[in-house]
Amino acid sequence: MKRLTIFTYGVLSYAFFFAVFLYAIGFIGNLWVPKSIDSAPILPLAESLAINLGLLGLFSVQHSGMARPAFKKWLTRFIPKSAERSTYVFLSSVCLAILMWFWAPLGGVIWDFSRVPAAYWALTGFYFASWAFLLYSSFLIDHFDLFGLRQVFYALRDKEMPDLPFVTNSLYRFVRHPIYVGWFGIVWFTPTMTVTHLVFAAACSAYMLIGVRLEEKDLCDAHPEYEEYQRKVPALVPSITRRLKSDASVPSV
């Protein structure tokens, strides 16, 4: 019964994540959803800015803090190890949902290419391509492990889960963090850049740059091979000349 409960929890956590993921596509892209990043402003500018920075801070602290090994070790004193990743995914999705629900648009326009068809469709295309790039990158390092399904599946079968191989392929030969590259594209490729969107993109970019540093410290501590990988492959700007010549060591994160 306990194994089935953990498995069900993991599947429901993933389903909730996927629903939030789909809503985020519409929210950031101002498409299809009832409330998006650039909905009409309601609150005063200063109040809206304070709310948005608070929401971004909440998501950043949760998303980065729960990913640290010390927190994982503490958390698994209270919940099964197989449910740790699903808990992280669930709470990250909750924080992102809260961010989108309580987001306070600021208004203002930095650039607007909505009436320039070539630019509009190019930027919109890059926006969706960035989502596809992110999703594809997650499958390269085992999408189902990243979002907790692999862990709860092994728990259901009452089997010890083997460690994932420390290998590189595809995009990871050219850039160490293709998932972050996808996120940068998601937050910056927009036909209409408002003040609201600029605050969101700038805050997310700052968080990701800090997150890369923290993540790489953990990876170096866990995998001595990672330092060599750092020397061979750039972190965020894909390179054809500076890359792994063949499959070599790279972590799954």
MOVENTA-V971406 format. One record per residue. SS is DSSP state (a for helix, b for strand, c for the rest). OMEGA is omega in degrees with one decimal (999 if undefined). Layout:
((SS	OMEGA) (SS	OMEGA))
This chain:
((c	179.4) (a	-179.8) (a	178.7) (a	178.5) (a	178.8) (a	179.6) (a	179.5) (a	177.6) (a	180.0) (a	179.9) (a	179.0) (a	176.9) (a	178.8) (a	179.2) (a	178.3) (a	176.0) (a	-175.0) (a	177.0) (a	178.4) (a	178.0) (a	179.7) (a	178.7) (a	-179.2) (a	177.2) (a	178.1) (a	-178.0) (a	-177.5) (a	-178.5) (a	-178.0) (c	-175.7) (c	164.8) (c	-171.6) (c	-177.9) (c	176.9) (c	-178.4) (c	-176.5) (c	-177.5) (c	172.0) (c	-176.4) (c	177.1) (c	178.9) (c	-174.8) (c	174.3) (c	-174.5) (a	-176.3) (a	179.8) (a	178.8) (a	-179.6) (a	179.5) (a	178.7) (a	-176.7) (a	178.5) (a	175.9) (a	179.0) (a	178.2) (a	178.0) (a	178.1) (a	-179.7) (a	-176.8) (a	-178.6) (a	179.3) (a	-172.7) (a	-179.8) (a	-176.8) (a	-178.8) (c	179.6) (c	-178.0) (c	-178.9) (a	-178.8) (a	178.7) (a	177.9) (a	179.6) (a	178.6) (a	-175.7) (a	-176.9) (c	168.1) (c	-174.2) (c	179.0) (c	177.5) (c	180.0) (a	-178.7) (a	-179.9) (a	-175.0) (a	-177.0) (a	178.6) (a	177.1) (a	176.9) (a	-179.7) (a	-178.9) (a	-177.0) (a	174.6) (a	179.2) (a	177.0) (a	-178.5) (a	177.5) (a	177.5) (a	176.8) (a	179.5) (a	-177.2) (a	-177.3) (a	-174.9) (a	-179.2) (c	-177.7) (c	-178.8) (c	-176.4) (c	-175.2) (c	179.4) (c	-177.6) (b	175.5) (b	171.4) (b	-178.8) (b	179.0) (c	-176.4) (c	-180.0) (c	175.2) (c	-170.2) (a	-177.2) (a	-179.7) (a	-178.9) (a	-176.2) (a	176.9) (a	-178.6) (a	176.6) (a	177.7) (a	177.3) (a	178.3) (a	179.8) (a	177.2) (a	178.8) (a	174.9) (a	179.4) (a	178.7) (a	179.1) (a	-177.5) (a	178.2) (a	179.5) (a	-179.3) (a	178.7) (a	178.2) (a	179.5) (c	-179.7) (c	-180.0) (a	-173.7) (a	172.2) (a	-178.3) (a	-177.0) (c	167.1) (c	-177.0) (a	179.3) (a	-177.8) (a	-177.0) (a	176.6) (a	177.3) (a	177.0) (a	179.1) (a	-179.6) (c	-179.7) (c	179.3) (c	176.2) (c	-177.9) (c	178.5) (c	176.2) (c	175.7) (c	178.7) (c	-177.7) (c	-173.3) (c	177.3) (c	172.2) (c	171.8) (a	-173.5) (a	-176.4) (a	172.0) (a	-174.5) (c	-178.4) (c	-174.6) (c	-174.6) (c	-179.7) (a	177.3) (a	176.5) (a	176.6) (a	176.6) (a	179.5) (a	177.1) (a	177.6) (a	-178.8) (a	-174.3) (a	-176.1) (a	179.8) (c	178.0) (c	178.2) (c	-179.9) (b	178.5) (b	176.8) (b	174.1) (a	177.9) (a	-177.6) (a	179.2) (a	176.8) (a	179.5) (a	-177.3) (a	-179.3) (a	180.0) (a	178.4) (a	179.7) (a	177.7) (a	178.8) (a	-178.5) (a	178.1) (a	175.5) (a	-179.5) (a	177.7) (a	179.7) (a	-179.3) (a	-178.3) (a	-177.9) (a	174.6) (a	178.0) (a	-179.4) (a	177.5) (a	178.3) (a	-176.0) (a	-174.3) (c	179.4) (c	-179.2) (c	-173.0) (a	-179.6) (a	176.7) (a	176.7) (a	177.1) (a	-178.4) (a	-174.1) (a	-171.4) (c	178.7) (c	-174.8) (c	-169.2) (c	-179.7) (c	-176.8) (c	-178.3) (c	176.2) (c	-177.8) (c	178.8) (c	-175.5) (c	173.6) (c	-179.0) (c	177.7) (c	-178.6) (c	-179.5) (c	-174.7) (c	173.3) (c	-175.2) (c	165.7) (c	-175.7) (c	999))
